[in-house]
């Protein structure tokens, strides 16, 4: 039986490793709007995950942020007229796709692709198990290895790649843009704690659950 001390040591080691990887990497860029497919497309297969997301602040920011007095104050200091149409806001608070005029257009809040990478190139390969009637359970080991190599090469950030998605979390939650803080008056960072927050609203551990409930990790 694993004791609390073992769990605490393991968690601290995991967090230290994640922080080291993040510190040595560059700030993650906002998803490339030209490669974003949007949460509706993801929800075609991942209904349970999207249902969970719709109950989070990541989802609500699309409607609530532009109406907040504090957001308007920051935008005014930066000379931003339309919060949903300026890159300083779009990068972290919204997900953008290319509109009819080939300009980024906010279509949702923080979505699947904010964490897992723009999905245009990996969306189809990641759910192709090797044939029409082949499932994840019956997929051959050889095909799985090839499929994972393909999605990684085309930009998917897998749930198991904690360092990569943690880098995405910190790239916004530490607010690493000096002008946004020094001119706009944006806070320099939220009270962000990676392990507890990743087990808060944004978790969607549903794959091994018969009832498809949003379970916490061990």
N, C-alpha and C positions, 0 to 999 in steps of 0.2 A: 504494500500500500504506500502510495506516495505521500510524504508528509508536507505540511505547509512550508517548511524550510526549503525543501527541494523545489517546490513550485516557485517560491519567491526567488531563489537563486537562478532558476531557469528563466524566469521572466526578466530578471535584471540583466542576465547575459544576452537575452534576445534583444532587449531594448538598447543595450550598449552597442551591440553589433549594428543595429539599424541606424543609430545615431552616427556611428563612425562612417557607415556607408554614405549617409546623407551629407555629412560634413565634407566628404571628399568628392562629392559630385556637384555638378552644376545645377542651378535652379531649373526645375522642370518648366517647360514652356506650355502655354495653353494649347489644347487640342487644335490641330490644323482643321479649320472649318471646311476645307475642301474634301477632307476625308471623313467627316462626321456623318453618321447615318441617322442619329437621333434615337431617343428612348423608345419611341413607338415601334421602331424596327426591332430593337432588342426585346421588347415585350411580346413579340410574336411567339417566342419560345420561352422566355424567362418571365412568365406572368407573375409567379410568386415573388420573385425578386423586385419586379417593378411595383407590385402592390405594396411591398414593404417600403420601398423608396418614396412612394407617394405620401407616406406618413411622417416624413422627415423634414428638417429644416433645409436640407439640400434641395428638396423639391419646392418648398414654399418660397424660397428666396426670389423666384422668378416673379411672383406677384407682390410680395411684401417689401422687398428692398427698395424699389423705386418710390414707394409711398412713405418711407421713413424720413423723419425730419433730419436725423443725423446724416443720412446718405445724401440728402439734398444739400446740406451745408458743405459736405466734403466736395461734392460735385461743383458747387458754385465757386469754391476756392480754386478749383482746378480749371475752371472755365468750361466745364462739361454741361451741355444743355440736356442731352438725352442719355440717361444712365445706361439704357440698354443698347446704346449705339457707340460707346466709347471703349477703347481697348483696355484701359486701366481697370474698368469695372468688369468688362466681359471676361477677362482672363480667369478670374476666380469665382465670380458670382453667377455666371451663366454658361450655358453651352451654346455655341454658335454653329450655324450651317450657312452655306452660301445661298444667298437669295437670288431672285431673278436678275438682279443687276451685278451678280458675281461679287457682292460685298457681304462680309460676315453679318449674319442676322441672328440675334438671340432667339432661341426657340424653346429653351427650358432652363431650369436652374442647374445645379451641379448634378450631372447624370452619370450613367454607367461609363461613358467614354471619358469622363473627367478622371476616372480612376484607372480604367482598363485600357485606355488609349483609343484614338480614332479607329473605328471598326470597318471602314469601307473595304480594306484589303484582307482582313482576317475574319470577317463575320461569317462568310460561307464555309471556309475551311475548318473553322473551329467546331462546327456542328456536323461535319461530314465524317461519319464513322466508317465509311468504306462501302456504301451501297444503300439501296432504297430501304431494305428491311433490316439493316444492321443497326444495332443500338450500342450505347456506350458499354453495356455489359457484354455484348458479343463481338465487339471490335477486336481485331487481332492485335497482338502486341506490336507487330511490325508496323501496322497502319497507324496505331496510336503514336508511336515514336515519330513517324513521318509527319503526322498531323500536328503534333506539338512543335516540331521543328519549324513547320511552315508558319504557324500562327505567331511564334516568337520572332521569326525573321520578318514578319509583316507588321509587327508593332504591338501585338497584344501583350498586356501586362497581366500575367496569371495571378489568381488569388494566392498561390503558394509563394510568389515572388514578393515577399514582404518588403524587401528593401526598395523595390521599384515603386510600389504603390505608396509606401510610407514617404518616399521622396515627393510624390504628388501631393500628399497631405500637407507636408511641411512647406512646400513651395507656395502655398496660399496662407496657411495658418500662421506663418511667421512674418507675413507681409514684407517681403524683401525688396520693396520698391521705395527708394528714398523720397522721391517726389510725392508719392501718395501719403507718406507719413509727415514729411517736413513742410510741404505746402498745403496738402489737403487736410491735415490734422487727423488722418486715420490712425487708429491705435496701431502700435508697432507689432502687435501679435495678439492672438486670442489666448485664453487660458487653456492651451491645447496639451493634452496628455495622450500620447499615441495609443497605449494599450487599452486604457479604459474607454477612450472615445471610439476606438475601432470595435468595441463590444457594446457600444451604445446604440444610437439610432441607425447607423449605417450598416450594421451587420446584416448579412442575409445567409445564414448557415442553414440552408434548407435541403441540401442534396441528399443527406442521409436520414432524413426525417420522414416517416410514413405519413404523418399528419401535416407536413409541409409548414410547420410552425417556425418562427424565427428564433432558433435556439442560440444561447450564448455558447462560446467556445469554452473548453476546459481551461 
